[in-house]
Amino acid sequence: MKGKNGQYEIVTPKADDMVLHGVTRDSAIGVLRAWGIPVIERDIFLPELIEKLKKKEVKEVFATGTAVTIGSVDSICYRGDTLPLEINQTTGAGELTWKLYNEIFNI
């Protein structure tokens, strides 16, 4: 999502009973912060995400987890609409997602 200063920031749900703390998640957050990219942990609701996707304020969406490491999302379907995200056709991931995947994988 675009932050107040026009730079991009990562928004992720807070870890709780539904979003588990995990080594991959914590590693991704640590790497992003080390790169100087703000990571905000807060509740995210679907209507907000859909609105920001429609306004092109969300460039990439990815998931983290032990089995997938970093998994890119190429589109989100909601109520009959398919909202595409920016992905590279060669890598199948967004630019930041691909960079993060490689960094975590190499660790």
C-alpha positions in Angstrom: 0.0 0.0 0.0 1.1 3.5 -0.6 2.1 5.3 2.6 1.6 9.0 3.4 4.9 10.0 1.8 4.2 8.2 -1.5 6.6 5.4 -0.7 5.4 1.9 -0.5 4.9 0.1 2.8 4.0 -3.4 3.8 0.7 -4.0 5.7 0.2 -7.3 7.4 -2.3 -8.6 9.9 -1.2 -8.8 13.4 -0.2 -12.3 14.6 -2.9 -13.8 16.7 -4.9 -17.1 16.9 -5.6 -16.9 13.2 -2.4 -15.4 11.8 0.3 -17.5 13.5 3.7 -16.2 14.5 6.3 -18.1 12.5 9.9 -18.1 11.4 9.2 -17.4 7.8 6.8 -14.5 8.6 9.2 -13.1 11.2 12.1 -13.4 8.8 10.2 -11.7 6.0 9.3 -8.8 8.3 12.9 -8.5 9.5 14.3 -8.5 6.0 11.8 -5.9 4.8 12.6 -3.6 7.7 16.4 -4.1 7.2 15.8 -2.9 3.6 14.2 0.2 5.0 10.6 -0.7 4.0 8.1 0.1 6.7 6.0 -2.9 7.9 2.8 -2.1 9.7 1.0 -4.9 11.6 -2.7 -4.1 11.9 -6.1 -5.5 11.1 -6.9 -5.6 7.4 -10.4 -5.9 6.2 -11.5 -7.0 2.7 -13.5 -3.9 1.8 -10.3 -1.8 2.5 -8.2 -4.1 0.4 -10.7 -4.1 -2.5 -11.0 -0.3 -2.4 -7.2 0.1 -2.5 -6.9 -2.4 -5.3 -9.4 -0.5 -7.4 -7.5 2.7 -6.8 -4.2 1.0 -7.8 -2.8 1.7 -4.3 -1.8 -2.0 -3.8 0.9 -3.2 -6.1 1.7 -6.7 -4.8 0.2 -9.2 -2.4 2.1 -12.2 -1.0 1.7 -14.8 1.7 4.4 -16.4 3.9 4.6 -19.8 5.4 6.9 -22.7 5.9 5.7 -24.7 2.9 5.5 -21.9 0.5 8.2 -19.6 1.8 6.9 -16.5 -0.1 3.9 -17.0 -2.3 2.9 -14.4 -4.8 -0.8 -13.5 -5.5 -1.5 -12.6 -9.1 -5.2 -11.4 -8.7 -8.0 -11.2 -6.1 -11.5 -12.2 -7.1 -14.3 -10.5 -5.3 -18.0 -10.5 -6.1 -17.5 -11.3 -9.8 -14.6 -8.9 -10.3 -11.0 -10.0 -10.9 -8.6 -7.4 -9.6 -5.1 -8.1 -11.1 -1.8 -7.3 -9.3 1.5 -6.4 -10.8 3.5 -9.6 -11.5 6.4 -10.4 -13.8 5.3 -13.0 -16.3 8.7 -14.7 -16.2 9.0 -15.0 -12.4 5.2 -15.1 -11.6 5.8 -12.6 -8.8 5.9 -8.9 -8.2 9.3 -7.2 -8.1 9.5 -6.9 -4.3 7.9 -10.3 -3.8 10.5 -12.0 -6.0 13.4 -10.1 -4.3 12.1 -11.1 -0.8 11.5 -14.7 -1.9 15.1 -15.0 -3.1 16.5 -13.4 0.1 14.5 -15.7 2.4 15.2 -18.8 0.3 18.9 -18.1 0.4 18.9 -17.7 4.1 
